[in-house]
Amino acid sequence: MVSDYPKDMNKKTRRSSLWVKEKNQKYLGIHLIAEFWGGKIIENSKEVEEILIGATKSAQNTPLKIAVHKFNPQGITGVVLLAESHIALHLWPEFNYLAIDIFTCGDKAKPFKALQYLRKKFKPKKVQVYKIKRGNYAGIEKFLS
C-alpha cells in the first residue's frame, strides 16, 4: 500500500546533511525508540498509513515512500522512508504493545513532535522513550584520535 501524500514522492530528493547543534555537541540526528503499552489497538492498514502521514507532517519531514504490512492473524508493521531517515511502527495487538522507531537527521526535523502526535493517536497507558544522538561528532573525534 502506498499513499499519495505527497503526490511526488518519487522525485529526486537531497538527503539532509545538516548537523544538529546542541550546547557543545554536534551530531547527525536524533533517534527515538519508544514503547507504548495499553493504548488503542489498530488493525487497519489504511489507518496506520494515515497515522504515519500525520506523524511525518508533525515532524516537518519529507516523505519518500510508505509501506504497511498486515500480518496473519494479527499485527501490523508500517514504515515511512524520509529524506531525513524513517519512522516505523510495529503493532502487536495480542500484547497491547506498539514499538516505535523515529530517526530524523538534520536540524530542521522535529522527532519529538512526531512522538507527541503518536501519543495522541494511540493514547498509551505506559510509555518508555529512549533518545540516541546518532553520528555524535564528539564521539567520532574520540574514536578517530
VMD Tcl script that builds the backbone (N, CA, C; Angstrom):
set m [mol new atoms 435]
animate dup $m
set s [atomselect $m all]
$s set {name element resname resid chain x y z} {
  {N N MET 1 A 0.847 -1.168 0.000}
  {CA C MET 1 A 0.000 0.000 0.000}
  {C C MET 1 A 0.897 1.236 0.000}
  {N N VAL 2 A 0.656 2.146 -0.905}
  {CA C VAL 2 A 1.436 3.369 -1.000}
  {C C VAL 2 A 0.488 4.557 -0.983}
  {N N SER 3 A 0.801 5.522 -0.143}
  {CA C SER 3 A -0.030 6.711 -0.018}
  {C C SER 3 A 0.222 7.672 -1.179}
  {N N ASP 4 A -0.709 8.602 -1.388}
  {CA C ASP 4 A -0.495 9.634 -2.399}
  {C C ASP 4 A -0.035 10.949 -1.764}
  {N N TYR 5 A 0.430 10.911 -0.512}
  {CA C TYR 5 A 0.955 12.103 0.153}
  {C C TYR 5 A 2.458 12.054 0.187}
  {N N PRO 6 A 3.181 13.048 -0.194}
  {CA C PRO 6 A 2.713 13.989 -1.190}
  {C C PRO 6 A 2.680 13.306 -2.537}
  {N N LYS 7 A 2.117 13.944 -3.498}
  {CA C LYS 7 A 1.892 13.313 -4.795}
  {C C LYS 7 A 3.189 12.966 -5.524}
  {N N ASP 8 A 4.262 13.689 -5.252}
  {CA C ASP 8 A 5.504 13.486 -5.992}
  {C C ASP 8 A 6.599 12.881 -5.105}
  {N N MET 9 A 6.314 11.742 -4.454}
  {CA C MET 9 A 7.294 11.111 -3.575}
  {C C MET 9 A 8.454 10.503 -4.342}
  {N N ASN 10 A 8.328 10.299 -5.632}
  {CA C ASN 10 A 9.383 9.648 -6.403}
  {C C ASN 10 A 10.401 10.623 -6.985}
  {N N LYS 11 A 10.239 11.909 -6.728}
  {CA C LYS 11 A 11.198 12.872 -7.262}
  {C C LYS 11 A 12.543 12.715 -6.547}
  {N N LYS 12 A 13.607 13.161 -7.195}
  {CA C LYS 12 A 14.931 13.107 -6.581}
  {C C LYS 12 A 14.954 14.086 -5.425}
  {N N THR 13 A 15.494 13.619 -4.311}
  {CA C THR 13 A 15.498 14.404 -3.088}
  {C C THR 13 A 16.902 14.436 -2.510}
  {N N ARG 14 A 17.288 15.573 -2.005}
  {CA C ARG 14 A 18.584 15.689 -1.346}
  {C C ARG 14 A 18.460 15.171 0.076}
  {N N ARG 15 A 19.464 14.421 0.509}
  {CA C ARG 15 A 19.490 13.920 1.875}
  {C C ARG 15 A 19.939 15.036 2.799}
  {N N SER 16 A 19.327 15.102 3.952}
  {CA C SER 16 A 19.715 16.094 4.938}
  {C C SER 16 A 21.110 15.769 5.461}
  {N N SER 17 A 21.975 16.737 5.458}
  {CA C SER 17 A 23.318 16.516 5.986}
  {C C SER 17 A 23.711 17.638 6.949}
  {N N LEU 18 A 22.721 18.353 7.439}
  {CA C LEU 18 A 22.997 19.415 8.392}
  {C C LEU 18 A 23.201 18.813 9.779}
  {N N TRP 19 A 24.129 19.345 10.509}
  {CA C TRP 19 A 24.383 18.880 11.866}
  {C C TRP 19 A 23.329 19.433 12.816}
  {N N VAL 20 A 22.955 18.641 13.789}
  {CA C VAL 20 A 22.155 19.129 14.908}
  {C C VAL 20 A 23.161 19.693 15.902}
  {N N LYS 21 A 22.947 20.910 16.329}
  {CA C LYS 21 A 23.881 21.535 17.269}
  {C C LYS 21 A 23.157 21.744 18.590}
  {N N GLU 22 A 23.776 21.256 19.650}
  {CA C GLU 22 A 23.175 21.339 20.980}
  {C C GLU 22 A 24.291 21.593 21.976}
  {N N LYS 23 A 24.287 22.750 22.606}
  {CA C LYS 23 A 25.342 23.147 23.539}
  {C C LYS 23 A 26.698 22.986 22.865}
  {N N ASN 24 A 27.562 22.129 23.387}
  {CA C ASN 24 A 28.896 21.936 22.815}
  {C C ASN 24 A 28.987 20.663 21.980}
  {N N GLN 25 A 27.860 20.161 21.501}
  {CA C GLN 25 A 27.840 18.919 20.741}
  {C C GLN 25 A 27.307 19.147 19.335}
  {N N LYS 26 A 27.770 18.315 18.425}
  {CA C LYS 26 A 27.222 18.251 17.072}
  {C C LYS 26 A 26.968 16.778 16.771}
  {N N TYR 27 A 25.813 16.498 16.196}
  {CA C TYR 27 A 25.511 15.130 15.797}
  {C C TYR 27 A 24.580 15.168 14.600}
  {N N LEU 28 A 24.486 14.032 13.889}
  {CA C LEU 28 A 23.725 13.998 12.639}
  {C C LEU 28 A 22.222 13.936 12.844}
  {N N GLY 29 A 21.776 13.271 13.887}
  {CA C GLY 29 A 20.338 13.162 14.062}
  {C C GLY 29 A 19.947 12.603 15.408}
  {N N ILE 30 A 18.645 12.620 15.631}
  {CA C ILE 30 A 18.057 12.082 16.853}
  {C C ILE 30 A 17.296 10.820 16.488}
  {N N HIS 31 A 17.537 9.777 17.266}
  {CA C HIS 31 A 16.840 8.508 17.084}
  {C C HIS 31 A 16.049 8.247 18.353}
  {N N LEU 32 A 14.730 8.282 18.232}
  {CA C LEU 32 A 13.859 7.984 19.366}
  {C C LEU 32 A 13.365 6.551 19.241}
  {N N ILE 33 A 13.510 5.796 20.307}
  {CA C ILE 33 A 12.968 4.456 20.412}
  {C C ILE 33 A 11.896 4.554 21.489}
  {N N ALA 34 A 10.662 4.231 21.136}
  {CA C ALA 34 A 9.568 4.361 22.095}
  {C C ALA 34 A 8.781 3.055 22.181}
  {N N GLU 35 A 8.281 2.796 23.365}
  {CA C GLU 35 A 7.430 1.639 23.606}
  {C C GLU 35 A 6.135 2.129 24.230}
  {N N PHE 36 A 5.030 1.785 23.585}
  {CA C PHE 36 A 3.704 2.143 24.074}
  {C C PHE 36 A 3.012 0.862 24.540}
  {N N TRP 37 A 2.493 0.908 25.750}
  {CA C TRP 37 A 1.755 -0.229 26.311}
  {C C TRP 37 A 0.339 0.220 26.673}
  {N N GLY 38 A -0.638 -0.648 26.410}
  {CA C GLY 38 A -2.006 -0.424 26.875}
  {C C GLY 38 A -2.751 0.677 26.152}
  {N N GLY 39 A -2.435 0.939 24.913}
  {CA C GLY 39 A -3.109 2.002 24.168}
  {C C GLY 39 A -4.152 1.467 23.209}
  {N N LYS 40 A -4.540 2.318 22.305}
  {CA C LYS 40 A -5.533 1.983 21.284}
  {C C LYS 40 A -5.001 0.881 20.368}
  {N N ILE 41 A -5.837 -0.105 20.114}
  {CA C ILE 41 A -5.485 -1.205 19.208}
  {C C ILE 41 A -5.952 -0.822 17.802}
  {N N ILE 42 A -5.032 -0.855 16.844}
  {CA C ILE 42 A -5.376 -0.562 15.454}
  {C C ILE 42 A -4.969 -1.755 14.610}
  {N N GLU 43 A -5.907 -2.272 13.850}
  {CA C GLU 43 A -5.616 -3.414 12.977}
  {C C GLU 43 A -5.983 -3.114 11.531}
  {N N ASN 44 A -6.126 -1.832 11.222}
  {CA C ASN 44 A -6.491 -1.411 9.883}
  {C C ASN 44 A -5.271 -0.773 9.209}
  {N N SER 45 A -4.811 -1.375 8.121}
  {CA C SER 45 A -3.609 -0.899 7.430}
  {C C SER 45 A -3.733 0.549 6.971}
  {N N LYS 46 A -4.888 0.923 6.461}
  {CA C LYS 46 A -5.098 2.289 5.964}
  {C C LYS 46 A -4.982 3.303 7.105}
  {N N GLU 47 A -5.523 2.941 8.263}
  {CA C GLU 47 A -5.440 3.837 9.414}
  {C C GLU 47 A -3.986 4.001 9.875}
  {N N VAL 48 A -3.207 2.927 9.850}
  {CA C VAL 48 A -1.788 3.008 10.202}
  {C C VAL 48 A -1.060 3.918 9.212}
  {N N GLU 49 A -1.366 3.782 7.933}
  {CA C GLU 49 A -0.755 4.641 6.921}
  {C C GLU 49 A -1.087 6.111 7.184}
  {N N GLU 50 A -2.337 6.406 7.505}
  {CA C GLU 50 A -2.737 7.784 7.797}
  {C C GLU 50 A -2.020 8.328 9.031}
  {N N ILE 51 A -1.820 7.470 10.024}
  {CA C ILE 51 A -1.096 7.885 11.232}
  {C C ILE 51 A 0.365 8.175 10.898}
  {N N LEU 52 A 0.979 7.355 10.062}
  {CA C LEU 52 A 2.361 7.613 9.642}
  {C C LEU 52 A 2.471 8.945 8.909}
  {N N ILE 53 A 1.506 9.234 8.054}
  {CA C ILE 53 A 1.497 10.510 7.331}
  {C C ILE 53 A 1.363 11.677 8.313}
  {N N GLY 54 A 0.479 11.534 9.288}
  {CA C GLY 54 A 0.307 12.582 10.296}
  {C C GLY 54 A 1.572 12.810 11.118}
  {N N ALA 55 A 2.247 11.724 11.494}
  {CA C ALA 55 A 3.498 11.845 12.255}
  {C C ALA 55 A 4.573 12.530 11.409}
  {N N THR 56 A 4.612 12.193 10.118}
  {CA C THR 56 A 5.572 12.798 9.196}
  {C C THR 56 A 5.334 14.299 9.087}
  {N N LYS 57 A 4.085 14.688 8.910}
  {CA C LYS 57 A 3.751 16.116 8.829}
  {C C LYS 57 A 4.099 16.834 10.127}
  {N N SER 58 A 3.771 16.205 11.265}
  {CA C SER 58 A 4.041 16.822 12.567}
  {C C SER 58 A 5.524 17.094 12.774}
  {N N ALA 59 A 6.369 16.194 12.278}
  {CA C ALA 59 A 7.819 16.316 12.463}
  {C C ALA 59 A 8.476 17.190 11.393}
  {N N GLN 60 A 7.682 17.706 10.469}
  {CA C GLN 60 A 8.194 18.531 9.368}
  {C C GLN 60 A 9.230 17.772 8.539}
  {N N ASN 61 A 8.914 16.488 8.270}
  {CA C ASN 61 A 9.785 15.632 7.478}
  {C C ASN 61 A 9.335 15.584 6.030}
  {N N THR 62 A 10.222 15.064 5.176}
  {CA C THR 62 A 9.946 14.895 3.755}
  {C C THR 62 A 9.757 13.411 3.464}
  {N N PRO 63 A 8.516 12.947 3.203}
  {CA C PRO 63 A 8.289 11.525 2.948}
  {C C PRO 63 A 8.759 11.124 1.554}
  {N N LEU 64 A 9.333 9.937 1.456}
  {CA C LEU 64 A 9.765 9.393 0.171}
  {C C LEU 64 A 8.899 8.203 -0.244}
  {N N LYS 65 A 8.669 7.269 0.670}
  {CA C LYS 65 A 7.832 6.092 0.403}
  {C C LYS 65 A 7.188 5.626 1.699}
  {N N ILE 66 A 6.024 5.010 1.568}
  {CA C ILE 66 A 5.327 4.434 2.718}
  {C C ILE 66 A 4.995 2.986 2.401}
  {N N ALA 67 A 5.234 2.113 3.372}
  {CA C ALA 67 A 4.866 0.705 3.232}
  {C C ALA 67 A 4.205 0.255 4.523}
  {N N VAL 68 A 3.099 -0.473 4.383}
  {CA C VAL 68 A 2.385 -1.020 5.527}
  {C C VAL 68 A 2.079 -2.482 5.223}
  {N N HIS 69 A 2.354 -3.347 6.193}
  {CA C HIS 69 A 2.083 -4.775 6.006}
  {C C HIS 69 A 1.274 -5.293 7.186}
  {N N LYS 70 A 0.163 -5.961 6.882}
  {CA C LYS 70 A -0.680 -6.584 7.909}
  {C C LYS 70 A -0.330 -8.065 7.972}
  {N N PHE 71 A -0.060 -8.552 9.177}
  {CA C PHE 71 A 0.297 -9.947 9.391}
  {C C PHE 71 A -0.940 -10.780 9.698}
  {N N ASN 72 A -0.843 -12.067 9.452}
  {CA C ASN 72 A -1.914 -13.003 9.737}
  {C C ASN 72 A -1.515 -13.838 10.949}
  {N N PRO 73 A -2.278 -13.933 11.990}
  {CA C PRO 73 A -3.647 -13.469 12.103}
  {C C PRO 73 A -3.782 -12.025 12.589}
  {N N GLN 74 A -2.687 -11.437 13.105}
  {CA C GLN 74 A -2.797 -10.070 13.616}
  {C C GLN 74 A -1.437 -9.397 13.629}
  {N N GLY 75 A -1.464 -8.092 13.778}
  {CA C GLY 75 A -0.240 -7.300 13.821}
  {C C GLY 75 A -0.001 -6.556 12.529}
  {N N ILE 76 A 0.607 -5.391 12.670}
  {CA C ILE 76 A 0.896 -4.536 11.518}
  {C C ILE 76 A 2.265 -3.894 11.714}
  {N N THR 77 A 3.021 -3.798 10.634}
  {CA C THR 77 A 4.239 -3.000 10.603}
  {C C THR 77 A 4.068 -1.965 9.505}
  {N N GLY 78 A 4.392 -0.724 9.844}
  {CA C GLY 78 A 4.337 0.353 8.868}
  {C C GLY 78 A 5.591 1.196 8.977}
  {N N VAL 79 A 6.079 1.624 7.820}
  {CA C VAL 79 A 7.272 2.468 7.827}
  {C C VAL 79 A 7.140 3.543 6.751}
  {N N VAL 80 A 7.597 4.723 7.089}
  {CA C VAL 80 A 7.693 5.784 6.096}
  {C C VAL 80 A 9.179 6.137 5.973}
  {N N LEU 81 A 9.699 5.994 4.769}
  {CA C LEU 81 A 11.073 6.423 4.483}
  {C C LEU 81 A 11.049 7.932 4.307}
  {N N LEU 82 A 11.984 8.589 4.935}
  {CA C LEU 82 A 12.049 10.041 4.900}
  {C C LEU 82 A 13.354 10.484 4.265}
  {N N ALA 83 A 13.359 11.665 3.709}
  {CA C ALA 83 A 14.628 12.243 3.265}
  {C C ALA 83 A 15.547 12.380 4.482}
  {N N GLU 84 A 14.945 12.523 5.650}
  {CA C GLU 84 A 15.695 12.685 6.894}
  {C C GLU 84 A 15.961 11.361 7.612}
  {N N SER 85 A 15.392 10.258 7.189}
  {CA C SER 85 A 15.629 8.896 7.681}
  {C C SER 85 A 14.342 8.077 7.648}
  {N N HIS 86 A 13.688 7.809 8.824}
  {CA C HIS 86 A 12.487 6.968 8.803}
  {C C HIS 86 A 11.666 7.089 10.084}
  {N N ILE 87 A 10.405 6.673 9.970}
  {CA C ILE 87 A 9.530 6.460 11.118}
  {C C ILE 87 A 8.916 5.087 10.920}
  {N N ALA 88 A 8.999 4.232 11.939}
  {CA C ALA 88 A 8.446 2.880 11.838}
  {C C ALA 88 A 7.554 2.579 13.038}
  {N N LEU 89 A 6.466 1.863 12.767}
  {CA C LEU 89 A 5.539 1.403 13.799}
  {C C LEU 89 A 5.415 -0.112 13.694}
  {N N HIS 90 A 5.499 -0.793 14.820}
  {CA C HIS 90 A 5.334 -2.250 14.867}
  {C C HIS 90 A 4.289 -2.544 15.938}
  {N N LEU 91 A 3.103 -2.969 15.498}
  {CA C LEU 91 A 1.978 -3.188 16.415}
  {C C LEU 91 A 1.791 -4.672 16.705}
  {N N TRP 92 A 1.736 -4.998 17.992}
  {CA C TRP 92 A 1.429 -6.341 18.468}
  {C C TRP 92 A 0.135 -6.266 19.279}
  {N N PRO 93 A -1.022 -6.401 18.624}
  {CA C PRO 93 A -2.289 -6.278 19.356}
  {C C PRO 93 A -2.458 -7.342 20.434}
  {N N GLU 94 A -1.894 -8.529 20.211}
  {CA C GLU 94 A -2.046 -9.604 21.198}
  {C C GLU 94 A -1.345 -9.283 22.515}
  {N N PHE 95 A -0.407 -8.337 22.499}
  {CA C PHE 95 A 0.281 -7.905 23.718}
  {C C PHE 95 A -0.078 -6.469 24.100}
  {N N ASN 96 A -0.982 -5.850 23.315}
  {CA C ASN 96 A -1.366 -4.452 23.514}
  {C C ASN 96 A -0.106 -3.581 23.593}
  {N N TYR 97 A 0.748 -3.768 22.588}
  {CA C TYR 97 A 2.078 -3.153 22.561}
  {C C TYR 97 A 2.370 -2.566 21.188}
  {N N LEU 98 A 3.033 -1.414 21.198}
  {CA C LEU 98 A 3.462 -0.749 19.974}
  {C C LEU 98 A 4.925 -0.336 20.132}
  {N N ALA 99 A 5.780 -0.785 19.217}
  {CA C ALA 99 A 7.185 -0.376 19.179}
  {C C ALA 99 A 7.321 0.717 18.119}
  {N N ILE 100 A 7.977 1.805 18.480}
  {CA C ILE 100 A 8.104 2.970 17.595}
  {C C ILE 100 A 9.579 3.310 17.415}
  {N N ASP 101 A 9.926 3.636 16.191}
  {CA C ASP 101 A 11.279 3.998 15.818}
  {C C ASP 101 A 11.181 5.299 15.017}
  {N N ILE 102 A 11.739 6.381 15.534}
  {CA C ILE 102 A 11.724 7.664 14.836}
  {C C ILE 102 A 13.167 8.146 14.742}
  {N N PHE 103 A 13.702 8.165 13.525}
  {CA C PHE 103 A 15.079 8.615 13.321}
  {C C PHE 103 A 15.037 9.757 12.320}
  {N N THR 104 A 15.458 10.941 12.762}
  {CA C THR 104 A 15.484 12.099 11.877}
  {C C THR 104 A 16.854 12.750 11.933}
  {N N CYS 105 A 17.355 13.133 10.780}
  {CA C CYS 105 A 18.661 13.783 10.672}
  {C C CYS 105 A 18.483 15.266 10.366}
  {N N GLY 106 A 19.479 16.022 10.716}
  {CA C GLY 106 A 19.481 17.442 10.398}
  {C C GLY 106 A 18.806 18.284 11.462}
  {N N ASP 107 A 18.953 19.575 11.303}
  {CA C ASP 107 A 18.457 20.487 12.329}
  {C C ASP 107 A 17.044 21.011 12.067}
  {N N LYS 108 A 16.394 20.572 11.004}
  {CA C LYS 108 A 15.047 21.065 10.676}
  {C C LYS 108 A 13.935 20.135 11.178}
  {N N ALA 109 A 14.215 18.840 11.274}
  {CA C ALA 109 A 13.197 17.857 11.661}
  {C C ALA 109 A 12.876 17.964 13.148}
  {N N LYS 110 A 11.685 17.556 13.502}
  {CA C LYS 110 A 11.184 17.644 14.872}
  {C C LYS 110 A 10.677 16.275 15.330}
  {N N PRO 111 A 11.574 15.342 15.684}
  {CA C PRO 111 A 11.139 13.990 16.030}
  {C C PRO 111 A 10.212 13.932 17.248}
  {N N PHE 112 A 10.397 14.828 18.213}
  {CA C PHE 112 A 9.521 14.811 19.380}
  {C C PHE 112 A 8.092 15.224 19.034}
  {N N LYS 113 A 7.927 16.023 17.981}
  {CA C LYS 113 A 6.582 16.373 17.506}
  {C C LYS 113 A 5.888 15.140 16.940}
  {N N ALA 114 A 6.628 14.297 16.225}
  {CA C ALA 114 A 6.056 13.040 15.711}
  {C C ALA 114 A 5.646 12.144 16.876}
  {N N LEU 115 A 6.497 12.054 17.891}
  {CA C LEU 115 A 6.180 11.232 19.059}
  {C C LEU 115 A 4.939 11.755 19.778}
  {N N GLN 116 A 4.854 13.061 19.929}
  {CA C GLN 116 A 3.685 13.677 20.564}
  {C C GLN 116 A 2.415 13.349 19.769}
  {N N TYR 117 A 2.488 13.420 18.457}
  {CA C TYR 117 A 1.353 13.079 17.593}
  {C C TYR 117 A 0.941 11.620 17.808}
  {N N LEU 118 A 1.918 10.719 17.853}
  {CA C LEU 118 A 1.621 9.295 18.045}
  {C C LEU 118 A 1.007 9.028 19.419}
  {N N ARG 119 A 1.449 9.756 20.438}
  {CA C ARG 119 A 0.839 9.612 21.784}
  {C C ARG 119 A -0.635 9.995 21.751}
  {N N LYS 120 A -0.961 11.060 21.020}
  {CA C LYS 120 A -2.364 11.487 20.917}
  {C C LYS 120 A -3.206 10.440 20.196}
  {N N LYS 121 A -2.637 9.824 19.163}
  {CA C LYS 121 A -3.376 8.844 18.363}
  {C C LYS 121 A -3.580 7.522 19.092}
  {N N PHE 122 A -2.551 7.043 19.799}
  {CA C PHE 122 A -2.621 5.711 20.412}
  {C C PHE 122 A -3.031 5.737 21.882}
  {N N LYS 123 A -2.903 6.878 22.550}
  {CA C LYS 123 A -3.309 7.038 23.942}
  {C C LYS 123 A -2.791 5.904 24.848}
  {N N PRO 124 A -1.474 5.678 24.863}
  {CA C PRO 124 A -0.943 4.585 25.683}
  {C C PRO 124 A -1.055 4.870 27.175}
  {N N LYS 125 A -1.186 3.807 27.956}
  {CA C LYS 125 A -1.224 3.937 29.415}
  {C C LYS 125 A 0.186 4.014 29.994}
  {N N LYS 126 A 1.141 3.356 29.334}
  {CA C LYS 126 A 2.532 3.381 29.781}
  {C C LYS 126 A 3.421 3.651 28.568}
  {N N VAL 127 A 4.428 4.515 28.755}
  {CA C VAL 127 A 5.332 4.901 27.673}
  {C C VAL 127 A 6.769 4.855 28.171}
  {N N GLN 128 A 7.655 4.297 27.349}
  {CA C GLN 128 A 9.094 4.371 27.587}
  {C C GLN 128 A 9.715 4.967 26.334}
  {N N VAL 129 A 10.609 5.948 26.518}
  {CA C VAL 129 A 11.253 6.601 25.373}
  {C C VAL 129 A 12.759 6.668 25.629}
  {N N TYR 130 A 13.513 6.310 24.601}
  {CA C TYR 130 A 14.969 6.391 24.653}
  {C C TYR 130 A 15.413 7.321 23.531}
  {N N LYS 131 A 16.346 8.222 23.848}
  {CA C LYS 131 A 16.867 9.165 22.850}
  {C C LYS 131 A 18.338 8.845 22.598}
  {N N ILE 132 A 18.666 8.651 21.336}
  {CA C ILE 132 A 20.046 8.374 20.936}
  {C C ILE 132 A 20.485 9.487 19.994}
  {N N LYS 133 A 21.641 10.062 20.252}
  {CA C LYS 133 A 22.215 11.062 19.353}
  {C C LYS 133 A 23.076 10.306 18.359}
  {N N ARG 134 A 22.605 10.210 17.108}
  {CA C ARG 134 A 23.309 9.437 16.086}
  {C C ARG 134 A 24.381 10.302 15.422}
  {N N GLY 135 A 25.506 9.686 15.105}
  {CA C GLY 135 A 26.586 10.414 14.446}
  {C C GLY 135 A 27.155 11.506 15.321}
  {N N ASN 136 A 27.273 11.212 16.620}
  {CA C ASN 136 A 27.773 12.200 17.563}
  {C C ASN 136 A 29.204 12.570 17.196}
  {N N TYR 137 A 29.388 13.797 16.778}
  {CA C TYR 137 A 30.680 14.271 16.286}
  {C C TYR 137 A 31.764 14.149 17.351}
  {N N ALA 138 A 31.448 14.477 18.602}
  {CA C ALA 138 A 32.431 14.369 19.679}
  {C C ALA 138 A 32.866 12.911 19.833}
  {N N GLY 139 A 31.919 11.995 19.728}
  {CA C GLY 139 A 32.238 10.580 19.822}
  {C C GLY 139 A 33.120 10.122 18.678}
  {N N ILE 140 A 32.880 10.653 17.497}
  {CA C ILE 140 A 33.682 10.291 16.329}
  {C C ILE 140 A 35.119 10.793 16.528}
  {N N GLU 141 A 35.264 12.025 17.003}
  {CA C GLU 141 A 36.600 12.567 17.231}
  {C C GLU 141 A 37.377 11.716 18.235}
  {N N LYS 142 A 36.721 11.305 19.301}
  {CA C LYS 142 A 37.387 10.500 20.326}
  {C C LYS 142 A 37.816 9.163 19.732}
  {N N PHE 143 A 36.960 8.579 18.911}
  {CA C PHE 143 A 37.249 7.277 18.329}
  {C C PHE 143 A 38.401 7.347 17.324}
  {N N LEU 144 A 38.431 8.413 16.553}
  {CA C LEU 144 A 39.435 8.531 15.494}
  {C C LEU 144 A 40.784 9.031 15.985}
  {N N SER 145 A 40.837 9.678 17.139}
  {CA C SER 145 A 42.116 10.255 17.578}
  {C C SER 145 A 42.973 9.277 18.340}
}
mol reanalyze $m
mol bondsrecalc $m
mol representation Tube
mol addrep $m
